[in-house]
Amino acid sequence: MSIDNLKAALPDYAKDTKLNLGSVTTTSSLTDQQLWGAALACAMATRSAQVIAEVAGEAADNLSAEAFKAAKAAASIMAMNNVYYRATHLIGDEQYSTMPAKLRMTVIGNPGVDKVDFELWCLAVSAVNGCGRCLESHEQVLRGAGMPREQIQEALRIAAVINATAATLEAEAALVTV
């Protein structure tokens, strides 16, 4: 299971996605843990079984067991938080933002890996899930920890390309039945 399998599965019309998938996974200035944790967390956020399996196979070769588990935890906690915080923002009544969420999210405080890496994965998943409030929050934490904008942008690029890969492959699978 690998990124090469995903690239091979992409149709000709998705050449840009194929090339970008190769680029974001081979030319990154992120650490291997940051890169593969972001890729795995974003793959899980897409809910595409094919993308999850292929990315997880390669991520397992590049992450410790703890980092692999933490990347999955980032996808899980942000699946909840992105819905909640996006909804409270979209309602437009600021009182919701002052109310306690009353949702357990202790993994954010103790993810089992470097906090900056976990925050980066949460930011990337928030991009896939489209939560502006979470994107702002995680970006502020990362910038406060000294992460350069260029590396934050790399995580966003990983999120965008993994999402595009999943969207394309899922659409193609649906078209087979048409």
C-alpha positions as CSV (number, residue, x, y, z in Angstrom):
1,M,0.0,0.0,0.0
2,S,1.5,3.3,-1.0
3,I,1.2,6.8,-2.5
4,D,2.4,5.2,-5.8
5,N,-0.7,3.1,-5.8
6,L,-2.9,6.2,-5.3
7,K,-1.1,8.0,-8.1
8,A,-1.5,5.0,-10.4
9,A,-5.2,4.9,-9.6
10,L,-5.9,8.5,-10.5
11,P,-7.3,9.1,-14.0
12,D,-5.6,11.1,-16.7
13,Y,-7.8,14.1,-16.2
14,A,-6.4,14.4,-12.6
15,K,-2.8,14.7,-13.7
16,D,-2.3,17.8,-11.5
17,T,-3.5,16.0,-8.5
18,K,-1.2,13.0,-9.3
19,L,1.8,15.3,-9.6
20,N,0.9,17.3,-6.5
21,L,0.5,14.0,-4.5
22,G,4.0,13.1,-5.5
23,S,5.3,16.5,-4.7
24,V,3.8,17.0,-1.3
25,T,5.0,13.6,-0.1
26,T,8.6,13.9,-1.4
27,T,9.7,17.5,-1.3
28,S,8.4,18.6,2.1
29,S,10.5,20.6,4.6
30,L,8.3,19.1,7.3
31,T,9.8,16.3,9.4
32,D,8.7,12.8,8.4
33,Q,6.5,12.7,11.5
34,Q,4.8,16.0,10.6
35,L,4.4,15.0,7.0
36,W,3.1,11.5,7.4
37,G,1.0,12.3,10.5
38,A,-0.7,15.1,8.5
39,A,-1.2,12.8,5.5
40,L,-2.7,10.0,7.7
41,A,-5.0,12.4,9.7
42,C,-6.2,14.0,6.4
43,A,-6.8,10.6,4.7
44,M,-9.0,9.6,7.6
45,A,-10.8,12.9,7.4
46,T,-11.7,12.2,3.8
47,R,-13.5,8.9,4.8
48,S,-12.2,7.3,1.6
49,A,-11.4,3.6,2.4
50,Q,-9.0,3.5,-0.5
51,V,-7.1,6.6,0.4
52,I,-7.0,5.7,4.1
53,A,-5.6,2.2,3.4
54,E,-2.9,3.4,0.9
55,V,-1.8,6.4,3.0
56,A,-1.9,4.3,6.3
57,G,0.4,1.7,4.7
58,E,3.0,4.3,3.9
59,A,2.5,6.3,7.1
60,A,3.1,3.1,9.1
61,D,6.6,2.9,7.5
62,N,7.4,6.5,8.5
63,L,5.8,6.9,11.9
64,S,6.3,5.4,15.3
65,A,3.4,3.5,16.8
66,E,2.7,6.5,19.1
67,A,2.7,9.0,16.2
68,F,0.5,6.7,14.1
69,K,-2.0,6.5,17.0
70,A,-1.8,10.3,17.6
71,A,-2.5,11.1,13.9
72,K,-5.6,9.0,14.1
73,A,-6.6,10.7,17.3
74,A,-6.2,14.1,15.6
75,A,-8.6,13.0,12.9
76,S,-11.0,11.7,15.4
77,I,-11.0,14.7,17.8
78,M,-11.2,17.2,14.9
79,A,-14.2,15.3,13.4
80,M,-16.0,16.3,16.5
81,N,-14.5,19.7,17.1
82,N,-14.8,20.9,13.5
83,V,-18.5,20.2,13.5
84,Y,-19.1,21.9,16.8
85,Y,-17.0,25.0,16.3
86,R,-18.0,25.5,12.7
87,A,-21.7,25.3,13.8
88,T,-21.3,27.7,16.7
89,H,-19.6,30.1,14.3
90,L,-22.1,29.8,11.5
91,I,-25.1,30.3,13.7
92,G,-23.8,33.9,14.0
93,D,-24.8,34.4,17.7
94,E,-21.5,35.2,19.5
95,Q,-23.0,33.9,22.8
96,Y,-22.4,30.4,21.6
97,S,-18.6,31.1,21.5
98,T,-18.6,32.1,25.2
99,M,-20.5,29.0,26.3
100,P,-18.4,26.0,27.5
101,A,-18.3,23.2,24.8
102,K,-18.7,20.5,27.4
103,L,-17.0,18.1,25.1
104,R,-14.1,15.9,26.2
105,M,-11.0,16.7,24.3
106,T,-8.1,15.8,26.6
107,V,-6.1,14.3,23.8
108,I,-5.3,17.8,22.5
109,G,-3.5,18.5,25.8
110,N,-1.7,15.1,25.9
111,P,-1.5,13.7,22.4
112,G,1.4,11.3,23.0
113,V,3.7,13.2,20.5
114,D,5.2,16.6,20.2
115,K,2.4,19.1,20.7
116,V,3.4,21.2,17.7
117,D,3.1,18.1,15.4
118,F,-0.3,17.3,16.8
119,E,-1.5,20.9,16.4
120,L,-0.2,20.8,12.8
121,W,-2.3,17.6,12.1
122,C,-5.4,19.2,13.7
123,L,-4.9,22.3,11.5
124,A,-4.6,20.0,8.4
125,V,-7.8,18.1,9.3
126,S,-9.6,21.3,10.0
127,A,-8.8,22.4,6.4
128,V,-10.3,19.2,5.0
129,N,-13.4,19.7,7.2
130,G,-13.7,23.4,6.5
131,C,-13.7,24.8,10.0
132,G,-12.5,28.4,10.0
133,R,-12.6,28.8,13.7
134,C,-10.4,25.7,14.2
135,L,-8.0,26.8,11.5
136,E,-7.5,30.1,13.1
137,S,-7.0,28.6,16.6
138,H,-4.5,25.9,15.5
139,E,-2.6,28.4,13.3
140,Q,-2.2,30.8,16.2
141,V,-0.9,28.0,18.4
142,L,1.6,26.9,15.7
143,R,2.8,30.5,15.0
144,G,3.1,31.0,18.8
145,A,5.3,27.9,18.9
146,G,7.6,29.4,16.2
147,M,6.4,27.4,13.2
148,P,7.0,29.3,10.0
149,R,4.1,30.1,7.8
150,E,5.7,28.1,5.0
151,Q,5.5,24.9,7.0
152,I,1.9,25.6,8.0
153,Q,1.2,26.1,4.3
154,E,2.8,22.7,3.5
155,A,0.3,21.1,5.9
156,L,-2.5,22.9,4.1
157,R,-1.2,21.7,0.7
158,I,-1.0,18.1,2.0
159,A,-4.7,18.4,3.2
160,A,-5.8,19.8,-0.2
161,V,-4.0,17.2,-2.2
162,I,-5.1,14.2,0.0
163,N,-8.7,15.6,-0.2
164,A,-8.5,16.0,-4.0
165,T,-7.2,12.5,-4.4
166,A,-10.0,11.1,-2.3
167,A,-12.7,13.1,-4.1
168,T,-11.4,12.0,-7.5
169,L,-11.1,8.3,-6.6
170,E,-14.5,8.2,-4.9
171,A,-16.2,10.0,-7.9
172,E,-14.6,7.5,-10.3
173,A,-15.8,4.6,-8.2
174,A,-19.3,6.0,-8.3
175,L,-19.1,6.5,-12.0
176,V,-18.3,2.8,-12.5
177,T,-21.8,1.9,-11.4
178,V,-23.4,4.4,-13.7
